[in-house]
Amino acid sequence: MLLPIHFATWTADVSPGPTPAPSEALLDVESIADVLVAEEEGVVSGYVRLNQPGPLPSHAHVLVINGLAVAPARQGSGIGRRLMASALEEARSRGARKVSLRVLAPNARARRLYEACGFSIEGVLRGEFLLNGEYVDDVVMAAYLDAGATV
Ligand SMILES: CC(C)(COP(=O)(O)OP(=O)(O)OC[C@H]1O[C@@H](n2cnc3c(N)ncnc32)[C@H](O)[C@@H]1OP(=O)(O)O)[C@@H](O)C(=O)NCCC(=O)NCCS
């Protein structure tokens, strides 16, 4: 269900991981509950994954966007924005105060979407990944839900 979108949207501008193998599982069974999907006429057109950053109670007010993708044929029609709206609403309903994410610096499209949703840059990890022979920055962004992050 999600794998075709994952494979279709994978590029070195989007993910620092190795090219996924066709047999690779995208999600384990436990983490499927953390995924919100966009569905049109019974077909999944996108997904967003919202995880806890770890087990520490002192970190429990933070959730992390850990995967966002829209099927290439459906991109540019507002699905990404609606998925982000749903993720922020879900985070709010779970009592989160902050939602963070990491995005590769060249991924201008995703960065614009995150900014439009109220995320701002918290820091830049310079030369964090070596992708296609070039060192690429990773940008850490966050939205503070009590500061009116919206879409
Ligand atoms: C990033 C992605 C999820 C956006 O989804 P989408 O459904 O195409 O986005 P939307 O149609 O909701 O557009 C939302 C915003 O994205 C930006 N955007 C959309 N199309 C764009 C384009 N062609 N060029 C630049 N920015 C664009 C705009 O800021 C837009 O806001 P607007 O409505 O004010 O114009 C989608 O392009 C995708 O799946 N990319 C590959 C995977 C990826 O990069 N994931 C993020 C990893 S961190």
PDBQT file of the ligand as one rigid body, heavy atoms in Angstrom, charges set to zero:
ROOT
HETATM    1  C1  LIG A 201       7.135  17.197  -0.525  1.00  0.00    +0.000 C 
HETATM    2  C2  LIG A 201       5.809  16.572  -0.957  1.00  0.00    +0.000 C 
HETATM    3  C3  LIG A 201       5.324  15.629   0.153  1.00  0.00    +0.000 C 
HETATM    4  C4  LIG A 201       4.789  17.702  -1.140  1.00  0.00    +0.000 C 
HETATM    5  O1  LIG A 201       3.528  17.111  -1.407  1.00  0.00    +0.000 OA
HETATM    6  P1  LIG A 201       2.510  17.774  -2.464  1.00  0.00    +0.000 P 
HETATM    7  O2  LIG A 201       1.225  17.059  -2.339  1.00  0.00    +0.000 OA
HETATM    8  O3  LIG A 201       3.143  17.823  -3.799  1.00  0.00    +0.000 OA
HETATM    9  O4  LIG A 201       2.427  19.246  -1.878  1.00  0.00    +0.000 OA
HETATM   10  P2  LIG A 201       1.167  20.232  -1.987  1.00  0.00    +0.000 P 
HETATM   11  O5  LIG A 201       0.529  20.088  -3.317  1.00  0.00    +0.000 OA
HETATM   12  O6  LIG A 201       0.315  20.054  -0.769  1.00  0.00    +0.000 OA
HETATM   13  O7  LIG A 201       1.885  21.622  -1.920  1.00  0.00    +0.000 OA
HETATM   14  C5  LIG A 201       2.218  22.126  -0.639  1.00  0.00    +0.000 C 
HETATM   15  C6  LIG A 201       3.314  23.152  -0.767  1.00  0.00    +0.000 C 
HETATM   16  O8  LIG A 201       4.467  22.493  -1.310  1.00  0.00    +0.000 OA
HETATM   17  C7  LIG A 201       5.162  23.414  -2.103  1.00  0.00    +0.000 C 
HETATM   18  N1  LIG A 201       5.132  22.969  -3.491  1.00  0.00    +0.000 N 
HETATM   19  C8  LIG A 201       4.186  22.214  -4.118  1.00  0.00    +0.000 A 
HETATM   20  N2  LIG A 201       4.520  22.035  -5.399  1.00  0.00    +0.000 NA
HETATM   21  C9  LIG A 201       5.695  22.690  -5.585  1.00  0.00    +0.000 A 
HETATM   22  C10 LIG A 201       6.576  22.856  -6.705  1.00  0.00    +0.000 A 
HETATM   23  N3  LIG A 201       6.291  22.331  -7.903  1.00  0.00    +0.000 N 
HETATM   24  N4  LIG A 201       7.706  23.579  -6.516  1.00  0.00    +0.000 NA
HETATM   25  C11 LIG A 201       8.007  24.106  -5.316  1.00  0.00    +0.000 A 
HETATM   26  N5  LIG A 201       7.213  23.988  -4.232  1.00  0.00    +0.000 NA
HETATM   27  C12 LIG A 201       6.084  23.283  -4.371  1.00  0.00    +0.000 A 
HETATM   28  C13 LIG A 201       4.462  24.722  -1.955  1.00  0.00    +0.000 C 
HETATM   29  O9  LIG A 201       4.966  25.408  -0.810  1.00  0.00    +0.000 OA
HETATM   30  C14 LIG A 201       3.056  24.319  -1.694  1.00  0.00    +0.000 C 
HETATM   31  O10 LIG A 201       2.393  25.339  -1.055  1.00  0.00    +0.000 OA
HETATM   32  P3  LIG A 201       1.300  26.214  -1.884  1.00  0.00    +0.000 P 
HETATM   33  O11 LIG A 201       0.062  25.370  -1.845  1.00  0.00    +0.000 OA
HETATM   34  O12 LIG A 201       1.218  27.465  -1.088  1.00  0.00    +0.000 OA
HETATM   35  O13 LIG A 201       1.849  26.395  -3.266  1.00  0.00    +0.000 OA
HETATM   36  C15 LIG A 201       5.941  15.804  -2.300  1.00  0.00    +0.000 C 
HETATM   37  O14 LIG A 201       6.522  16.653  -3.255  1.00  0.00    +0.000 OA
HETATM   38  C16 LIG A 201       6.772  14.520  -2.203  1.00  0.00    +0.000 C 
HETATM   39  O15 LIG A 201       6.258  13.430  -1.939  1.00  0.00    +0.000 OA
HETATM   40  N6  LIG A 201       8.104  14.650  -2.435  1.00  0.00    +0.000 N 
HETATM   41  C17 LIG A 201       8.988  13.476  -2.388  1.00  0.00    +0.000 C 
HETATM   42  C18 LIG A 201       9.180  12.979  -0.965  1.00  0.00    +0.000 C 
HETATM   43  C19 LIG A 201       9.745  14.069  -0.055  1.00  0.00    +0.000 C 
HETATM   44  O16 LIG A 201      10.511  14.926  -0.462  1.00  0.00    +0.000 OA
HETATM   45  N7  LIG A 201       9.364  13.965   1.235  1.00  0.00    +0.000 N 
HETATM   46  C20 LIG A 201       9.852  14.894   2.255  1.00  0.00    +0.000 C 
HETATM   47  C21 LIG A 201      11.092  14.297   2.887  1.00  0.00    +0.000 C 
HETATM   48  S1  LIG A 201      11.717  15.344   4.191  1.00  0.00    +0.000 SA
ENDROOT
TORSDOF 0
